[in-house]
Amino acid sequence: MDVSPEHLVEQANERFRLQDYYGAIHLLEEVIATGRAFADAHHLLGLSYSLAGQPDKALEELDRAVALNPNYIEALIHRALVLNELGREEEANAGLRRARQVTSERRSGFHGHVAAKLANQHAALAQAYLEAGGLNEAIAQYEAALELGPGFHDLRYKLGRLLLEAGRALEAHEHFQRIVSERPSFLDAAAMLGLACYLSGDGLAARAVWEELRARRPEDPRVEAYLALLSRADVAPVTVTARADEQVPRKKKKNKS
């Protein structure tokens, strides 16, 4: 059975709470291997490595978490603690200063760390709505989260995928374009940008995005599948679901009145 990265992260959190750090590491490494890990997965993996006595690996994962979300206050603090443990005191102090700076920033009228927590709570509520079948409500919650945390590109990526599912390809395109512009290494967002172009009727732009992605990620079979869409003149409209990056074309079903 194909287990979603989100579910694996939930399981890893359970192992972490039970102080089974190696169990959490095993699950989180599985998430990383999917290529769809977000900042929270890297942060938890880094923290697990740290508590398991592997500070070098911990720092690598915390660096990745901060690269994905520069305002991730917990990751910034834990990264500083690991740097201090490694004897890199100047870097640790710089990291703590950055964490204090984030804390003092205000977004939507809230201090930075409060805004970040509220954004994550909106994201959790979005996931609950989605599991209950409330696609539009989930989208609204992710939009509220991004008002509070505009740099949270993991949440922006999830919003973009839901917008594709809702048939709002042009809006999804704007979000994926912003991610790719600000985080060029976020290759999954590039793949979804191509899909948003395709669903918006811009096949040339989709081809350009996917061919560039193929050059950067030649081992990903999904890219060839995307390009195959463009080579089939009789391709049916694509129905996009929550697993948008793994879909193949199929006929769109009519909504029942």
N, C-alpha and C positions, 0 to 999 in steps of 0.2 A: 504494500500500500504506500502511495506517495504521501508523505507527511509534509505539511507546509513548514517553511522556515519559522513562521510565527509560532506554530505549535511546538516546534523543537526548542525555541527560546523559552516558552512557558515551562516546558519540562526541565530545561536547564536551570531556570529560576528556582524550581522546586528542589532540585538536587543541591543547589547552592544554599538554600535556606536550611537544608538538612546537613550542611557542612560537608557534603560529598563533592569536593571541588574537582576531583578527577572525573567523576560522573558528569558534572557540568561541562568540563573541558571537552569530553568526548562528544557530547551533544552539540556544543557550540562549534567545534571543528567541523562537524557534519553540516551545520548551517553555512559556515564559511565556504565549504566545498561547493555549495550550490551556486555561488557567485551572487547570491541575493541577500547578503548580510547587511544589516543597517548598523547605525552607530551603537544602538543599545546592545547588539550581539557582541560587537568588538569590545565594548566597555566591560560587559560581564565576563567575557573570556579573559580580558586583561586582569580583572580583579581576581578571577579564579586562579590564574597562573601565579599572581602575586601571593595569594594565600597558600598556594601549593609550593612556595619556595622557589619560583622560577621568575625572578624579576626581569631578566632580559626579554623573555617572551612576553611578559606582562607589559613592558614598555612598548613593544612593537604593536600590540593590540590596542593599547590606549592611544598611541599615536594615530592609528587608523580611525579610532572613534572620534578623536578631535579633528582629524582631517575631514571627516564626513560632516561633523557638526562642531564648528569652532566655539560655539557658546554652550557646549555640554558641560555644565558646571561640575557634576560629579566626576566626569572623566578628567577634567582639568585638575581637580584636587587629587584624585588617586594617582594621576600621572606624576604630579609633583612629589607625592609621598614615595613613589617608586624611584624617582630620580634621586631623592635624598638617601634612600636605602642603598643606591648604587654609588653614593659618594659624590654625586654631581650637584653640589649644593647651589651653585649659581643658577643653573638651569631650573632647579626646583623652586628657588625663590622667584625667578621670572614667571614660572608657571602659576605660582600662588598669586602674584601680582595680576596676572591675566584673569584668574578666577575672581579676584576682588573687583576688577574692572567690569567683568560681566555682571557681577552681583549689583554694582552701582548703576548700571545702565537701566534705562526705563523704556519699556515697550508697551504701547497701548495703555499707558498710565500706570503700569506695574514695574517694580524693580525686575531686573533681568532674570534672577533665579526664580522669582515668583511667576513671571510670565512663562518661563520654560516649563515649570511644573504644571501650570494651567494648560499649556499647549499639549503636554503629554496626557493630561486628563481628558482633554477634548479628543485626542487620538484614541484613547482607550474606549471612550463612549462611542466613537465612530465605529470601532471594531464590533462593539456590542450591537449597535444598530445593524451593521452588515450581517452579522450572524443571525439576526432576527428577520432578515429580509428587507430591511429599510435602507435601500441604496441611496435615495435622495437625502435621507436624514444623515447617513454616514458622510456623504459628500459635504453637507453643511457643517458637520463637526470638524472635518479636516480643514475646511476653509477657515473656520474660527481658530483652529490650532495655528494655522500659518499667519493669521493676523498677529498672533502673539509671538510666533517664532518663525519669521520669514526665511531664516537661514537653515531651517530644519529640512534639508532636502530629502531625508528618508521619508518624512511625512508628505512632502510635495510629490514624491514619486508614487506613493500609495494613492494620493488624490488623483493624480494623472491617470492611473490605471482604472480607478472607479469612474472617472469622467469618460474614458473610452467605453467602458461597459454601459454607461448611460447614453451612449451615442453622441456625446458632446466632444467630438474629435478636435475641433478648433480650440476649445478651451484647454483640452489636454495638451495640445501642441504647445501652447504658451508656457505651460508648467514644465514640460520636458525640455523645451528650448532653454529655459532659464537654468535648469539643472546642468545641462550640457555646457552652457556658457560659463557657469561659475564652478563646476566640478567636472572638467574634461575626462577625468579618470573614471567617472561613474558610467561605465559602459552599458549597464542594463538600461539606464535612462536614455542612452543613445539609441538602443534597439527600439525602445518604446517611442522615441521621437520619430523614427522611420515609420513605425506603424501608424502613428497619428497623422503623418503626412499622407500615407497611403489611404487611410480611411477618410481623409479630407479631400481626396481626389487628386492629389499632387504626386503622381507616380514618379516623376523625374526627381523631385526632392527626396522621396523615399529611397530611390535607387542610390542617390549620392550618399545618403546617410548610411545605408546598409553596406555599400561597397567600402566606405571608409572604415566601418566597423569590422568588416571581414579582414581587412588588412591589419587591424589591431588585435583581432581575436579570431584567428583562422581556425582554431580548434572547436569553435562553437557551432554545432549543427543547426541551431535555430536560425542563424544568419543566412545559411544556404536556403532554408525553408522560406524565409522572408523574400529572398531574391527570386525564388521559384514562383512566388505569387505574381511577380511582374512579367514573367515569361509566358504566362498562360492567358491567352486572349479570352478564353471562355470562363474565367474564374468567377465564381459566384460571390455575392457580397459576404463579407466576413462578419460573423456575430462574435463580439468580444465578450468574454466572461472574466471573472475574477482571476483566472489563470491566462490572461491575455497573451503573455509571452510564449505560451505553449500551444496556441490554437492553430488549427488548420481551417481553410475556408469551408463554409457550409452554408446552406440556404437559410435565409433569415425566416424565422417563424412569424406568422401573423399574430398580433396580440388579440386575445379574446376580449370581447366587449363585456 
